[in-house]
Amino acid sequence: MTAITLEQAQAQLPDLIHKLAPGEEIVIMENNQPVAKLVSEPPKAKSGLRPPPGLGKGCITIVSDDDEHLKDFAEYMP
């Protein structure tokens, strides 16, 4: 946590905002007393985005014409 004077904050506010790392805090002091705190927000996760196609390539094998395994479940099927 960094502490700066009110005068420094007024003179450098744009630079302070742009150089502030996620989660970092700057305390603004006046007469050796904290009067404000500048805190950056953590980056927000983008919701609703789907992963690109092809990430599961090779993870799933589809076997066609495989009725042999269904015999084990015959008693549960209508």
All heavy atoms as a GROMACS GRO file, in nm:
protein
  590
    1MET      N    1   0.085  -0.117   0.000
    1MET     CA    2   0.000   0.000   0.000
    1MET      C    3   0.090   0.124   0.000
    1MET      O    4   0.178   0.137   0.083
    1MET     CB    5  -0.093  -0.002   0.122
    1MET     CG    6  -0.186   0.113   0.128
    1MET     SD    7  -0.316   0.094   0.250
    1MET     CE    8  -0.225   0.078   0.400
    2THR      N    9   0.064   0.212  -0.094
    2THR     CA   10   0.141   0.334  -0.110
    2THR      C   11   0.062   0.451  -0.054
    2THR      O   12  -0.060   0.456  -0.068
    2THR     CB   13   0.170   0.359  -0.259
    2THR    OG1   14   0.230   0.243  -0.315
    2THR    CG2   15   0.262   0.476  -0.280
    3ALA      N   16   0.130   0.547   0.006
    3ALA     CA   17   0.066   0.668   0.056
    3ALA      C   18   0.126   0.789  -0.015
    3ALA      O   19   0.248   0.800  -0.028
    3ALA     CB   20   0.085   0.680   0.206
    4ILE      N   21   0.038   0.878  -0.063
    4ILE     CA   22   0.083   1.001  -0.127
    4ILE      C   23   0.000   1.117  -0.072
    4ILE      O   24  -0.107   1.097  -0.015
    4ILE     CB   25   0.070   0.993  -0.281
    4ILE    CG1   26  -0.075   0.973  -0.323
    4ILE    CG2   27   0.159   0.885  -0.338
    4ILE    CD1   28  -0.098   0.988  -0.472
    5THR      N   29   0.049   1.238  -0.093
    5THR     CA   30  -0.023   1.356  -0.045
    5THR      C   31  -0.136   1.390  -0.143
    5THR      O   32  -0.135   1.347  -0.259
    5THR     CB   33   0.070   1.478  -0.033
    5THR    OG1   34   0.117   1.513  -0.163
    5THR    CG2   35   0.186   1.449   0.061
    6LEU      N   36  -0.229   1.468  -0.096
    6LEU     CA   37  -0.341   1.512  -0.179
    6LEU      C   38  -0.292   1.591  -0.298
    6LEU      O   39  -0.343   1.575  -0.410
    6LEU     CB   40  -0.439   1.595  -0.094
    6LEU     CG   41  -0.562   1.647  -0.164
    6LEU    CD1   42  -0.646   1.532  -0.218
    6LEU    CD2   43  -0.645   1.732  -0.069
    7GLU      N   44  -0.192   1.674  -0.279
    7GLU     CA   45  -0.137   1.755  -0.388
    7GLU      C   46  -0.074   1.666  -0.495
    7GLU      O   47  -0.091   1.690  -0.615
    7GLU     CB   48  -0.033   1.854  -0.333
    7GLU     CG   49  -0.090   1.963  -0.245
    7GLU     CD   50  -0.122   1.917  -0.103
    7GLU    OE1   51  -0.069   1.812  -0.059
    7GLU    OE2   52  -0.203   1.984  -0.037
    8GLN      N   53  -0.002   1.563  -0.452
    8GLN     CA   54   0.057   1.470  -0.549
    8GLN      C   55  -0.052   1.396  -0.627
    8GLN      O   56  -0.041   1.376  -0.747
    8GLN     CB   57   0.146   1.368  -0.478
    8GLN     CG   58   0.274   1.424  -0.424
    8GLN     CD   59   0.349   1.320  -0.341
    8GLN    OE1   60   0.286   1.246  -0.264
    8GLN    NE2   61   0.480   1.315  -0.357
    9ALA      N   62  -0.156   1.356  -0.556
    9ALA     CA   63  -0.266   1.284  -0.621
    9ALA      C   64  -0.336   1.372  -0.724
    9ALA      O   65  -0.369   1.325  -0.834
    9ALA     CB   66  -0.366   1.236  -0.517
   10GLN      N   67  -0.357   1.499  -0.692
   10GLN     CA   68  -0.422   1.589  -0.787
   10GLN      C   69  -0.336   1.610  -0.911
   10GLN      O   70  -0.387   1.616  -1.022
   10GLN     CB   71  -0.450   1.724  -0.721
   10GLN     CG   72  -0.563   1.719  -0.621
   10GLN     CD   73  -0.583   1.851  -0.547
   10GLN    OE1   74  -0.488   1.925  -0.525
   10GLN    NE2   75  -0.706   1.878  -0.510
   11ALA      N   76  -0.206   1.620  -0.892
   11ALA     CA   77  -0.116   1.645  -1.005
   11ALA      C   78  -0.096   1.521  -1.092
   11ALA      O   79  -0.073   1.534  -1.212
   11ALA     CB   80   0.019   1.694  -0.952
   12GLN      N   81  -0.107   1.402  -1.034
   12GLN     CA   82  -0.072   1.280  -1.107
   12GLN      C   83  -0.186   1.181  -1.119
   12GLN      O   84  -0.163   1.064  -1.148
   12GLN     CB   85   0.043   1.209  -1.033
   12GLN     CG   86   0.166   1.291  -1.013
   12GLN     CD   87   0.266   1.220  -0.925
   12GLN    OE1   88   0.248   1.103  -0.891
   12GLN    NE2   89   0.371   1.288  -0.886
   13LEU      N   90  -0.308   1.224  -1.098
   13LEU     CA   91  -0.420   1.129  -1.093
   13LEU      C   92  -0.430   1.039  -1.216
   13LEU      O   93  -0.442   0.918  -1.202
   13LEU     CB   94  -0.552   1.202  -1.068
   13LEU     CG   95  -0.672   1.112  -1.043
   13LEU    CD1   96  -0.649   1.022  -0.922
   13LEU    CD2   97  -0.798   1.194  -1.024
   14PRO      N   98  -0.427   1.091  -1.339
   14PRO     CA   99  -0.436   0.999  -1.454
   14PRO      C  100  -0.325   0.894  -1.456
   14PRO      O  101  -0.350   0.776  -1.483
   14PRO     CB  102  -0.425   1.092  -1.576
   14PRO     CG  103  -0.470   1.225  -1.526
   14PRO     CD  104  -0.424   1.231  -1.382
   15ASP      N  105  -0.203   0.935  -1.424
   15ASP     CA  106  -0.092   0.839  -1.422
   15ASP      C  107  -0.110   0.735  -1.310
   15ASP      O  108  -0.082   0.616  -1.330
   15ASP     CB  109   0.042   0.911  -1.402
   15ASP     CG  110   0.083   0.991  -1.524
   15ASP    OD1  111   0.041   0.955  -1.636
   15ASP    OD2  112   0.156   1.091  -1.507
   16LEU      N  113  -0.156   0.780  -1.195
   16LEU     CA  114  -0.179   0.687  -1.083
   16LEU      C  115  -0.283   0.582  -1.120
   16LEU      O  116  -0.267   0.464  -1.091
   16LEU     CB  117  -0.225   0.764  -0.959
   16LEU     CG  118  -0.121   0.854  -0.893
   16LEU    CD1  119  -0.186   0.937  -0.783
   16LEU    CD2  120  -0.008   0.771  -0.836
   17ILE      N  121  -0.390   0.626  -1.184
   17ILE     CA  122  -0.497   0.532  -1.222
   17ILE      C  123  -0.447   0.430  -1.322
   17ILE      O  124  -0.473   0.310  -1.309
   17ILE     CB  125  -0.618   0.610  -1.276
   17ILE    CG1  126  -0.684   0.689  -1.164
   17ILE    CG2  127  -0.718   0.516  -1.343
   17ILE    CD1  128  -0.791   0.784  -1.209
   18HIS      N  129  -0.376   0.475  -1.423
   18HIS     CA  130  -0.332   0.383  -1.529
   18HIS      C  131  -0.221   0.289  -1.485
   18HIS      O  132  -0.206   0.180  -1.540
   18HIS     CB  133  -0.288   0.462  -1.653
   18HIS     CG  134  -0.401   0.534  -1.718
   18HIS    ND1  135  -0.507   0.471  -1.777
   18HIS    CD2  136  -0.426   0.667  -1.731
   18HIS    CE1  137  -0.592   0.559  -1.825
   18HIS    NE2  138  -0.546   0.679  -1.798
   19LYS      N  139  -0.142   0.329  -1.385
   19LYS     CA  140  -0.032   0.244  -1.339
   19LYS      C  141  -0.070   0.155  -1.222
   19LYS      O  142   0.010   0.074  -1.177
   19LYS     CB  143   0.087   0.332  -1.299
   19LYS     CG  144   0.151   0.402  -1.417
   19LYS     CD  145   0.267   0.489  -1.375
   19LYS     CE  146   0.326   0.560  -1.495
   19LYS     NZ  147   0.433   0.652  -1.455
   20LEU      N  148  -0.193   0.167  -1.175
   20LEU     CA  149  -0.238   0.089  -1.060
   20LEU      C  150  -0.260  -0.056  -1.101
   20LEU      O  151  -0.336  -0.087  -1.192
   20LEU     CB  152  -0.369   0.150  -1.008
   20LEU     CG  153  -0.407   0.127  -0.864
   20LEU    CD1  154  -0.300   0.180  -0.770
   20LEU    CD2  155  -0.538   0.196  -0.833
   21ALA      N  156  -0.194  -0.148  -1.035
   21ALA     CA  157  -0.207  -0.291  -1.064
   21ALA      C  158  -0.338  -0.343  -1.001
   21ALA      O  159  -0.387  -0.286  -0.904
   21ALA     CB  160  -0.088  -0.366  -1.007
   22PRO      N  161  -0.394  -0.450  -1.055
   22PRO     CA  162  -0.518  -0.506  -0.997
   22PRO      C  163  -0.501  -0.539  -0.849
   22PRO      O  164  -0.406  -0.606  -0.810
   22PRO     CB  165  -0.542  -0.632  -1.079
   22PRO     CG  166  -0.471  -0.608  -1.208
   22PRO     CD  167  -0.352  -0.523  -1.173
   23GLY      N  168  -0.592  -0.487  -0.767
   23GLY     CA  169  -0.588  -0.512  -0.624
   23GLY      C  170  -0.496  -0.418  -0.546
   23GLY      O  171  -0.495  -0.420  -0.424
   24GLU      N  172  -0.421  -0.334  -0.615
   24GLU     CA  173  -0.329  -0.242  -0.548
   24GLU      C  174  -0.407  -0.123  -0.491
   24GLU      O  175  -0.510  -0.083  -0.546
   24GLU     CB  176  -0.224  -0.192  -0.646
   24GLU     CG  177  -0.115  -0.109  -0.583
   24GLU     CD  178  -0.011  -0.063  -0.684
   24GLU    OE1  179  -0.024  -0.096  -0.803
   24GLU    OE2  180   0.081   0.008  -0.642
   25GLU      N  181  -0.357  -0.066  -0.382
   25GLU     CA  182  -0.422   0.047  -0.317
   25GLU      C  183  -0.324   0.162  -0.299
   25GLU      O  184  -0.206   0.140  -0.271
   25GLU     CB  185  -0.474   0.008  -0.178
   25GLU     CG  186  -0.578  -0.099  -0.179
   25GLU     CD  187  -0.626  -0.135  -0.038
   25GLU    OE1  188  -0.570  -0.081   0.061
   25GLU    OE2  189  -0.718  -0.216  -0.028
   26ILE      N  190  -0.376   0.283  -0.314
   26ILE     CA  191  -0.298   0.403  -0.285
   26ILE      C  192  -0.380   0.486  -0.186
   26ILE      O  193  -0.495   0.518  -0.212
   26ILE     CB  194  -0.268   0.486  -0.411
   26ILE    CG1  195  -0.180   0.405  -0.508
   26ILE    CG2  196  -0.203   0.618  -0.376
   26ILE    CD1  197  -0.153   0.474  -0.639
   27VAL      N  198  -0.320   0.520  -0.073
   27VAL     CA  199  -0.387   0.602   0.028
   27VAL      C  200  -0.348   0.746   0.004
   27VAL      O  201  -0.230   0.780  -0.009
   27VAL     CB  202  -0.347   0.558   0.170
   27VAL    CG1  203  -0.409   0.649   0.274
   27VAL    CG2  204  -0.387   0.414   0.194
   28ILE      N  205  -0.448   0.833  -0.002
   28ILE     CA  206  -0.426   0.975  -0.023
   28ILE      C  207  -0.434   1.044   0.113
   28ILE      O  208  -0.533   1.030   0.184
   28ILE     CB  209  -0.528   1.033  -0.123
   28ILE    CG1  210  -0.514   0.958  -0.256
   28ILE    CG2  211  -0.507   1.183  -0.140
   28ILE    CD1  212  -0.621   0.990  -0.357
   29MET      N  213  -0.328   1.117   0.146
   29MET     CA  214  -0.314   1.178   0.279
   29MET      C  215  -0.327   1.330   0.270
   29MET      O  216  -0.282   1.391   0.173
   29MET     CB  217  -0.178   1.144   0.338
   29MET     CG  218  -0.139   0.998   0.335
   29MET     SD  219  -0.223   0.903   0.456
   29MET     CE  220  -0.126   0.941   0.599
   30GLU      N  221  -0.387   1.388   0.374
   30GLU     CA  222  -0.390   1.533   0.388
   30GLU      C  223  -0.363   1.564   0.535
   30GLU      O  224  -0.431   1.511   0.623
   30GLU     CB  225  -0.527   1.588   0.346
   30GLU     CG  226  -0.533   1.740   0.350
   30GLU     CD  227  -0.666   1.793   0.300
   30GLU    OE1  228  -0.770   1.729   0.327
   30GLU    OE2  229  -0.664   1.898   0.234
   31ASN      N  230  -0.262   1.647   0.560
   31ASN     CA  231  -0.219   1.678   0.697
   31ASN      C  232  -0.185   1.551   0.775
   31ASN      O  233  -0.224   1.534   0.890
   31ASN     CB  234  -0.324   1.761   0.771
   31ASN     CG  235  -0.350   1.894   0.704
   31ASN    OD1  236  -0.259   1.955   0.649
   31ASN    ND2  237  -0.474   1.937   0.706
   32ASN      N  238  -0.116   1.458   0.709
   32ASN     CA  239  -0.074   1.331   0.768
   32ASN      C  240  -0.190   1.243   0.814
   32ASN      O  241  -0.173   1.157   0.900
   32ASN     CB  242   0.025   1.353   0.883
   32ASN     CG  243   0.156   1.407   0.833
   32ASN    OD1  244   0.200   1.373   0.724
   32ASN    ND2  245   0.220   1.491   0.912
   33GLN      N  246  -0.308   1.266   0.758
   33GLN     CA  247  -0.426   1.184   0.789
   33GLN      C  248  -0.479   1.125   0.658
   33GLN      O  249  -0.489   1.196   0.557
   33GLN     CB  250  -0.537   1.269   0.854
   33GLN     CG  251  -0.500   1.329   0.987
   33GLN     CD  252  -0.487   1.221   1.093
   33GLN    OE1  253  -0.561   1.126   1.098
   33GLN    NE2  254  -0.386   1.238   1.180
   34PRO      N  255  -0.514   0.998   0.658
   34PRO     CA  256  -0.572   0.940   0.536
   34PRO      C  257  -0.711   0.998   0.510
   34PRO      O  258  -0.794   1.005   0.600
   34PRO     CB  259  -0.579   0.791   0.566
   34PRO     CG  260  -0.570   0.779   0.714
   34PRO     CD  261  -0.500   0.899   0.765
   35VAL      N  262  -0.732   1.045   0.388
   35VAL     CA  263  -0.862   1.103   0.352
   35VAL      C  264  -0.932   1.025   0.240
   35VAL      O  265  -1.052   1.038   0.223
   35VAL     CB  266  -0.848   1.251   0.311
   35VAL    CG1  267  -0.808   1.336   0.430
   35VAL    CG2  268  -0.751   1.269   0.197
   36ALA      N  269  -0.856   0.948   0.166
   36ALA     CA  270  -0.916   0.870   0.057
   36ALA      C  271  -0.826   0.753   0.022
   36ALA      O  272  -0.708   0.750   0.058
   36ALA     CB  273  -0.936   0.958  -0.066
   37LYS      N  274  -0.885   0.657  -0.048
   37LYS     CA  275  -0.810   0.540  -0.091
   37LYS      C  276  -0.845   0.515  -0.237
   37LYS      O  277  -0.962   0.508  -0.273
   37LYS     CB  278  -0.847   0.420  -0.006
   37LYS     CG  279  -0.760   0.298  -0.032
   37LYS     CD  280  -0.807   0.176   0.044
   37LYS     CE  281  -0.796   0.194   0.194
   37LYS     NZ  282  -0.829   0.069   0.265
   38LEU      N  283  -0.744   0.501  -0.319
   38LEU     CA  284  -0.761   0.469  -0.460
   38LEU      C  285  -0.734   0.320  -0.475
   38LEU      O  286  -0.624   0.274  -0.446
   38LEU     CB  287  -0.664   0.552  -0.543
   38LEU     CG  288  -0.674   0.545  -0.695
   38LEU    CD1  289  -0.809   0.592  -0.742
   38LEU    CD2  290  -0.564   0.629  -0.757
   39VAL      N  291  -0.836   0.245  -0.519
   39VAL     CA  292  -0.824   0.099  -0.529
   39VAL      C  293  -0.865   0.057  -0.670
   39VAL      O  294  -0.970   0.097  -0.719
   39VAL     CB  295  -0.916   0.029  -0.426
   39VAL    CG1  296  -0.903  -0.122  -0.436
   39VAL    CG2  297  -0.887   0.077  -0.286
   40SER      N  298  -0.782  -0.023  -0.734
   40SER     CA  299  -0.817  -0.072  -0.868
   40SER      C  300  -0.908  -0.193  -0.855
   40SER      O  301  -0.899  -0.271  -0.761
   40SER     CB  302  -0.693  -0.108  -0.947
   40SER     OG  303  -0.633  -0.223  -0.893
   41GLU      N  304  -0.995  -0.207  -0.952
   41GLU     CA  305  -1.084  -0.323  -0.955
   41GLU      C  306  -1.014  -0.439  -1.025
   41GLU      O  307  -0.941  -0.417  -1.121
   41GLU     CB  308  -1.213  -0.290  -1.030
   41GLU     CG  309  -1.305  -0.200  -0.953
   41GLU     CD  310  -1.442  -0.196  -1.015
   41GLU    OE1  311  -1.482  -0.292  -1.084
   41GLU    OE2  312  -1.510  -0.095  -0.996
   42PRO      N  313  -1.039  -0.560  -0.977
   42PRO     CA  314  -0.981  -0.675  -1.048
   42PRO      C  315  -1.051  -0.690  -1.182
   42PRO      O  316  -1.166  -0.649  -1.199
   42PRO     CB  317  -1.013  -0.794  -0.956
   42PRO     CG  318  -1.124  -0.748  -0.870
   42PRO     CD  319  -1.114  -0.599  -0.860
   43PRO      N  320  -0.980  -0.745  -1.280
   43PRO     CA  321  -1.044  -0.763  -1.412
   43PRO      C  322  -1.164  -0.856  -1.400
   43PRO      O  323  -1.159  -0.957  -1.331
   43PRO     CB  324  -0.934  -0.824  -1.498
   43PRO     CG  325  -0.830  -0.872  -1.404
   43PRO     CD  326  -0.846  -0.797  -1.276
   44LYS      N  327  -1.273  -0.819  -1.467
   44LYS     CA  328  -1.394  -0.900  -1.462
   44LYS      C  329  -1.386  -1.012  -1.566
   44LYS      O  330  -1.341  -0.991  -1.678
   44LYS     CB  331  -1.517  -0.813  -1.489
   44LYS     CG  332  -1.540  -0.710  -1.381
   44LYS     CD  333  -1.665  -0.631  -1.405
   44LYS     CE  334  -1.684  -0.529  -1.294
   44LYS     NZ  335  -1.804  -0.450  -1.312
   45ALA      N  336  -1.432  -1.127  -1.526
   45ALA     CA  337  -1.436  -1.241  -1.618
   45ALA      C  338  -1.545  -1.217  -1.722
   45ALA      O  339  -1.652  -1.168  -1.690
   45ALA     CB  340  -1.462  -1.370  -1.542
   46LYS      N  341  -1.515  -1.251  -1.843
   46LYS     CA  342  -1.613  -1.236  -1.950
   46LYS      C  343  -1.710  -1.352  -1.944
   46LYS      O  344  -1.671  -1.467  -1.963
   46LYS     CB  345  -1.543  -1.231  -2.085
   46LYS     CG  346  -1.453  -1.111  -2.098
   46LYS     CD  347  -1.380  -1.112  -2.231
   46LYS     CE  348  -1.285  -0.996  -2.240
   46LYS     NZ  349  -1.211  -0.998  -2.366
   47SER      N  350  -1.834  -1.322  -1.915
   47SER     CA  351  -1.933  -1.428  -1.902
   47SER      C  352  -2.001  -1.453  -2.036
   47SER      O  353  -2.012  -1.364  -2.119
   47SER     CB  354  -2.037  -1.392  -1.796
   47SER     OG  355  -2.107  -1.276  -1.837
   48GLY      N  356  -2.047  -1.573  -2.053
   48GLY     CA  357  -2.123  -1.607  -2.172
   48GLY      C  358  -2.038  -1.645  -2.291
   48GLY      O  359  -2.093  -1.676  -2.396
   49LEU      N  360  -1.908  -1.639  -2.280
   49LEU     CA  361  -1.825  -1.676  -2.393
   49LEU      C  362  -1.807  -1.826  -2.398
   49LEU      O  363  -1.784  -1.890  -2.297
   49LEU     CB  364  -1.689  -1.607  -2.385
   49LEU     CG  365  -1.689  -1.457  -2.399
   49LEU    CD1  366  -1.546  -1.404  -2.388
   49LEU    CD2  367  -1.747  -1.415  -2.532
   50ARG      N  368  -1.819  -1.879  -2.516
   50ARG     CA  369  -1.799  -2.022  -2.534
   50ARG      C  370  -1.654  -2.048  -2.570
   50ARG      O  371  -1.591  -1.968  -2.636
   50ARG     CB  372  -1.890  -2.071  -2.646
   50ARG     CG  373  -2.037  -2.057  -2.612
   50ARG     CD  374  -2.122  -2.109  -2.722
   50ARG     NE  375  -2.096  -2.253  -2.735
   50ARG     CZ  376  -2.152  -2.328  -2.826
   50ARG    NH1  377  -2.236  -2.278  -2.911
   50ARG    NH2  378  -2.123  -2.456  -2.833
   51PRO      N  379  -1.602  -2.162  -2.528
   51PRO     CA  380  -1.465  -2.196  -2.569
   51PRO      C  381  -1.462  -2.222  -2.720
   51PRO      O  382  -1.563  -2.260  -2.780
   51PRO     CB  383  -1.434  -2.323  -2.490
   51PRO     CG  384  -1.564  -2.376  -2.446
   51PRO     CD  385  -1.661  -2.262  -2.441
   52PRO      N  386  -1.348  -2.203  -2.783
   52PRO     CA  387  -1.340  -2.224  -2.927
   52PRO      C  388  -1.359  -2.372  -2.961
   52PRO      O  389  -1.326  -2.460  -2.881
   52PRO     CB  390  -1.200  -2.176  -2.962
   52PRO     CG  391  -1.123  -2.182  -2.835
   52PRO     CD  392  -1.222  -2.160  -2.725
   53PRO      N  393  -1.411  -2.400  -3.079
   53PRO     CA  394  -1.430  -2.539  -3.119
   53PRO      C  395  -1.297  -2.612  -3.133
   53PRO      O  396  -1.196  -2.552  -3.167
   53PRO     CB  397  -1.502  -2.529  -3.254
   53PRO     CG  398  -1.489  -2.390  -3.298
   53PRO     CD  399  -1.456  -2.306  -3.180
   54GLY      N  400  -1.301  -2.740  -3.105
   54GLY     CA  401  -1.184  -2.823  -3.123
   54GLY      C  402  -1.105  -2.852  -2.997
   54GLY      O  403  -1.006  -2.924  -3.002
   55LEU      N  404  -1.145  -2.797  -2.883
   55LEU     CA  405  -1.069  -2.821  -2.760
   55LEU      C  406  -1.081  -2.966  -2.712
   55LEU      O  407  -0.992  -3.015  -2.644
   55LEU     CB  408  -1.116  -2.727  -2.649
   55LEU     CG  409  -1.076  -2.581  -2.664
   55LEU    CD1  410  -1.130  -2.499  -2.549
   55LEU    CD2  411  -0.927  -2.566  -2.672
   56GLY      N  412  -1.188  -3.035  -2.747
   56GLY     CA  413  -1.207  -3.173  -2.703
   56GLY      C  414  -1.170  -3.275  -2.809
   56GLY      O  415  -1.198  -3.394  -2.794
   57LYS      N  416  -1.103  -3.230  -2.914
   57LYS     CA  417  -1.068  -3.320  -3.024
   57LYS      C  418  -0.982  -3.435  -2.974
   57LYS      O  419  -0.882  -3.415  -2.906
   57LYS     CB  420  -0.994  -3.243  -3.133
   57LYS     CG  421  -0.969  -3.325  -3.257
   57LYS     CD  422  -0.906  -3.239  -3.365
   57LYS     CE  423  -0.884  -3.321  -3.490
   57LYS     NZ  424  -0.826  -3.242  -3.598
   58GLY      N  425  -1.025  -3.557  -3.002
   58GLY     CA  426  -0.952  -3.675  -2.962
   58GLY      C  427  -0.987  -3.727  -2.825
   58GLY      O  428  -0.937  -3.830  -2.782
   59CYS      N  429  -1.073  -3.656  -2.752
   59CYS     CA  430  -1.110  -3.698  -2.616
   59CYS      C  431  -1.228  -3.796  -2.616
   59CYS      O  432  -1.246  -3.869  -2.520
   59CYS     CB  433  -1.147  -3.577  -2.531
   59CYS     SG  434  -1.010  -3.466  -2.502
   60ILE      N  435  -1.306  -3.794  -2.722
   60ILE     CA  436  -1.426  -3.878  -2.727
   60ILE      C  437  -1.418  -3.969  -2.849
   60ILE      O  438  -1.381  -3.924  -2.958
   60ILE     CB  439  -1.554  -3.791  -2.737
   60ILE    CG1  440  -1.567  -3.705  -2.614
   60ILE    CG2  441  -1.677  -3.878  -2.756
   60ILE    CD1  442  -1.681  -3.606  -2.621
   61THR      N  443  -1.450  -4.094  -2.828
   61THR     CA  444  -1.455  -4.189  -2.939
   61THR      C  445  -1.598  -4.238  -2.952
   61THR      O  446  -1.656  -4.287  -2.856
   61THR     CB  447  -1.363  -4.309  -2.914
   61THR    OG1  448  -1.230  -4.260  -2.893
   61THR    CG2  449  -1.364  -4.405  -3.029
   62ILE      N  450  -1.656  -4.220  -3.069
   62ILE     CA  451  -1.792  -4.267  -3.094
   62ILE      C  452  -1.783  -4.394  -3.176
   62ILE      O  453  -1.726  -4.396  -3.285
   62ILE     CB  454  -1.874  -4.160  -3.170
   62ILE    CG1  455  -1.882  -4.034  -3.084
   62ILE    CG2  456  -2.012  -4.215  -3.205
   62ILE    CD1  457  -1.950  -3.919  -3.151
   63VAL      N  458  -1.836  -4.500  -3.119
   63VAL     CA  459  -1.832  -4.629  -3.186
   63VAL      C  460  -1.971  -4.655  -3.244
   63VAL      O  461  -2.070  -4.660  -3.172
   63VAL     CB  462  -1.795  -4.741  -3.086
   63VAL    CG1  463  -1.789  -4.874  -3.156
   63VAL    CG2  464  -1.662  -4.708  -3.020
   64SER      N  465  -1.977  -4.667  -3.374
   64SER     CA  466  -2.106  -4.692  -3.438
   64SER      C  467  -2.130  -4.843  -3.448
   64SER      O  468  -2.038  -4.924  -3.445
   64SER     CB  469  -2.108  -4.630  -3.578
   64SER     OG  470  -2.008  -4.687  -3.658
   65ASP      N  471  -2.256  -4.880  -3.457
   65ASP     CA  472  -2.297  -5.020  -3.469
   65ASP      C  473  -2.242  -5.106  -3.355
   65ASP      O  474  -2.189  -5.214  -3.376
   65ASP     CB  475  -2.252  -5.080  -3.603
   65ASP     CG  476  -2.316  -5.008  -3.720
   65ASP    OD1  477  -2.431  -4.961  -3.703
   65ASP    OD2  478  -2.253  -4.998  -3.826
   66ASP      N  479  -2.256  -5.056  -3.233
   66ASP     CA  480  -2.208  -5.129  -3.117
   66ASP      C  481  -2.327  -5.164  -3.028
   66ASP      O  482  -2.351  -5.100  -2.928
   66ASP     CB  483  -2.105  -5.047  -3.039
   66ASP     CG  484  -2.044  -5.124  -2.924
   66ASP    OD1  485  -2.054  -5.248  -2.924
   66ASP    OD2  486  -1.988  -5.061  -2.834
   67ASP      N  487  -2.402  -5.262  -3.068
   67ASP     CA  488  -2.519  -5.304  -2.991
   67ASP      C  489  -2.484  -5.410  -2.886
   67ASP      O  490  -2.568  -5.446  -2.804
   67ASP     CB  491  -2.626  -5.360  -3.084
   67ASP     CG  492  -2.684  -5.251  -3.173
   67ASP    OD1  493  -2.682  -5.134  -3.128
   67ASP    OD2  494  -2.732  -5.282  -3.283
   68GLU      N  495  -2.362  -5.456  -2.885
   68GLU     CA  496  -2.320  -5.560  -2.792
   68GLU      C  497  -2.332  -5.515  -2.647
   68GLU      O  498  -2.376  -5.590  -2.561
   68GLU     CB  499  -2.176  -5.602  -2.823
   68GLU     CG  500  -2.126  -5.720  -2.743
   68GLU     CD  501  -2.198  -5.850  -2.778
   68GLU    OE1  502  -2.242  -5.866  -2.893
   68GLU    OE2  503  -2.211  -5.933  -2.687
   69HIS      N  504  -2.295  -5.392  -2.618
   69HIS     CA  505  -2.301  -5.344  -2.479
   69HIS      C  506  -2.444  -5.325  -2.430
   69HIS      O  507  -2.470  -5.323  -2.311
   69HIS     CB  508  -2.223  -5.212  -2.464
   69HIS     CG  509  -2.289  -5.095  -2.528
   69HIS    ND1  510  -2.282  -5.071  -2.663
   69HIS    CD2  511  -2.364  -4.997  -2.474
   69HIS    CE1  512  -2.349  -4.962  -2.691
   69HIS    NE2  513  -2.400  -4.915  -2.578
   70LEU      N  514  -2.540  -5.311  -2.522
   70LEU     CA  515  -2.680  -5.292  -2.482
   70LEU      C  516  -2.742  -5.416  -2.420
   70LEU      O  517  -2.839  -5.406  -2.349
   70LEU     CB  518  -2.762  -5.246  -2.602
   70LEU     CG  519  -2.727  -5.107  -2.657
   70LEU    CD1  520  -2.812  -5.078  -2.779
   70LEU    CD2  521  -2.746  -5.001  -2.552
   71LYS      N  522  -2.683  -5.533  -2.444
   71LYS     CA  523  -2.736  -5.656  -2.388
   71LYS      C  524  -2.730  -5.654  -2.235
   71LYS      O  525  -2.815  -5.713  -2.169
   71LYS     CB  526  -2.658  -5.776  -2.441
   71LYS     CG  527  -2.680  -5.800  -2.590
   71LYS     CD  528  -2.598  -5.917  -2.638
   71LYS     CE  529  -2.614  -5.933  -2.788
   71LYS     NZ  530  -2.530  -6.039  -2.842
   72ASP      N  531  -2.634  -5.586  -2.180
   72ASP     CA  532  -2.622  -5.576  -2.034
   72ASP      C  533  -2.736  -5.496  -1.973
   72ASP      O  534  -2.768  -5.512  -1.856
   72ASP     CB  535  -2.490  -5.510  -1.995
   72ASP     CG  536  -2.370  -5.594  -2.037
   72ASP    OD1  537  -2.385  -5.716  -2.050
   72ASP    OD2  538  -2.261  -5.535  -2.057
   73PHE      N  539  -2.799  -5.410  -2.052
   73PHE     CA  540  -2.906  -5.324  -2.001
   73PHE      C  541  -3.044  -5.366  -2.052
   73PHE      O  542  -3.141  -5.293  -2.036
   73PHE     CB  543  -2.880  -5.179  -2.043
   73PHE     CG  544  -2.752  -5.124  -1.988
   73PHE    CD1  545  -2.636  -5.120  -2.066
   73PHE    CD2  546  -2.746  -5.078  -1.856
   73PHE    CE1  547  -2.518  -5.069  -2.013
   73PHE    CE2  548  -2.627  -5.029  -1.805
   73PHE     CZ  549  -2.514  -5.025  -1.883
   74ALA      N  550  -3.054  -5.483  -2.108
   74ALA     CA  551  -3.179  -5.529  -2.169
   74ALA      C  552  -3.293  -5.532  -2.068
   74ALA      O  553  -3.408  -5.500  -2.102
   74ALA     CB  554  -3.160  -5.666  -2.233
   75GLU      N  555  -3.267  -5.570  -1.944
   75GLU     CA  556  -3.374  -5.578  -1.845
   75GLU      C  557  -3.429  -5.441  -1.807
   75GLU      O  558  -3.539  -5.430  -1.753
   75GLU     CB  559  -3.326  -5.653  -1.721
   75GLU     CG  560  -3.212  -5.582  -1.649
   75GLU     CD  561  -3.156  -5.663  -1.535
   75GLU    OE1  562  -3.069  -5.749  -1.563
   75GLU    OE2  563  -3.200  -5.642  -1.421
   76TYR      N  564  -3.353  -5.334  -1.831
   76TYR     CA  565  -3.397  -5.199  -1.796
   76TYR      C  566  -3.464  -5.127  -1.911
   76TYR      O  567  -3.524  -5.022  -1.894
   76TYR     CB  568  -3.277  -5.115  -1.751
   76TYR     CG  569  -3.203  -5.173  -1.634
   76TYR    CD1  570  -3.078  -5.231  -1.650
   76TYR    CD2  571  -3.259  -5.174  -1.507
   76TYR    CE1  572  -3.009  -5.287  -1.544
   76TYR    CE2  573  -3.193  -5.230  -1.399
   76TYR     CZ  574  -3.067  -5.285  -1.419
   76TYR     OH  575  -3.001  -5.338  -1.314
   77MET      N  576  -3.453  -5.182  -2.030
   77MET     CA  577  -3.507  -5.116  -2.150
   77MET      C  578  -3.648  -5.166  -2.178
   77MET      O  579  -3.679  -5.281  -2.156
   77MET     CB  580  -3.414  -5.142  -2.269
   77MET     CG  581  -3.275  -5.086  -2.246
   77MET     SD  582  -3.158  -5.131  -2.374
   77MET     CE  583  -3.214  -5.030  -2.506
   78PRO      N  584  -3.733  -5.078  -2.231
   78PRO     CA  585  -3.872  -5.119  -2.264
   78PRO      C  586  -3.879  -5.212  -2.382
   78PRO      O  587  -3.797  -5.224  -2.462
   78PRO     CB  588  -3.942  -4.988  -2.293
   78PRO     CG  589  -3.836  -4.887  -2.319
   78PRO     CD  590  -3.711  -4.938  -2.258
   0.00000   0.00000   0.00000
